[in-house]
Amino acid sequence: MIRYLTGGESHGRTMTAILDGMPSGLSIKESTINNDLYRRMLGYGRGKRMKIEADKVQIISGLRRSVTMGSPITLAINNVDHSIDRLPVVLNARPGHADLSGVMKYDLKDIRSVLERASARETVSRVSVGAVCKALLAEFGIEIASHVVAIGGVEAQTKDLGFDRLVSKAERSPVRCADSDASGLMCAEIDDATEEGDTLGGVFELIARGVPVGLGSYTQWDRRIEARLSYAVMSIQAVRGVSFGAGFEMAGMRGSMVHDEIFHDKKRGFYRTTNNAGGIEGGMTTGEAIVIQAVMKPIATLMSPLSSVNIRTKAKALANVERSDVCAVPAAGVVGEAVMAIELANAMIEKFGGDSLREMKRNYGGYLDQIKKI
Ligand code: EPS
């Protein structure tokens, strides 16, 4: 089993993570992790913090000559802005943020002590853990990508694009959207919200291809792969809903239109021509691509603040205003890739054994031979 914890405050010295349970024999390069950290920083609508930070990982433990040994991997990313002790006290709680419930729960007098840890800056740690997990998945031909399908009211049309075109177009768009017309409109929407001191949410899609059939299980509720993936994606700051494949559209469709018919030929084995299930049936992967959509609410820090209350005086006040993003949906997609990679790596280790990469590959090969004979 993979386990991991993150530590670090948004303006503390270092963002950290300890990843336990990775098999031995996997090559990891800091540059691979840095590439995903860089992608997380991009996106039209991000705030000024991203211009200050460098977000480069240091691998503190778990590798010898760039190869895992089976021991815990410690990852650290230093914050350039580590002004936590000099930052002013915050008293006016932001609606939509952890501010108010956080000070009440932890008996704190300064909202700063809540927001420093509640901040989505924490996702730096998760993206670095996810990049290590992606390297493991790549050994088995599993690839993960994300793209933005909606920002504000603007929706992208990407249904006819295959995986490779989706990825190459999304990576070139300032909002990581594969529909170039929608991409332009999303940027305009972000400009508009910026001018009005407002913020925007949206929807991102995660796709994993090359996943073998049979990860997860129907035999127990907490082993269902869609449950584990949902938990992971819902744990991303500001994510408010998750769906798989045709998702909420299924509510208005008949069974005959939803379920993916099954075919077989000698070369391909069992296959489908549609993927409304999003690659999962009965708590298990089907072998088709896993497709998840997640909705992110608008960022809670508004430059034109909403009404609130001063937690010390209890007087009516405007919510705290400080440096933030207008829209972080493109970055959230990169974070989504990371948490999806962590869950899939975990499911692979569970099924194929997690002590060494060699053992995993042997077991994986044996399983592929076995299912070919069915
Ligand atoms: C973030 C860093 C933060 C915010 C953002 C995400 O930096 P700062 O607070 O110094 O501007 O830009 O966090 C939030 C939107 C939030 O609500 O906490 C990052 O690295 O992703």
Boltz pocket constraint, residues with backbone or C-beta under 6 A from the ligand:
constraints:
  - pocket:
      binder: B
      contacts: [[A, 10], [A, 40], [A, 47], [A, 48], [A, 49], [A, 50], [A, 81], [A, 115], [A, 118], [A, 119], [A, 120], [A, 121], [A, 122], [A, 123], [A, 124], [A, 299], [A, 300], [A, 301], [A, 323], [A, 324], [A, 325]]
      max_distance: 6.0
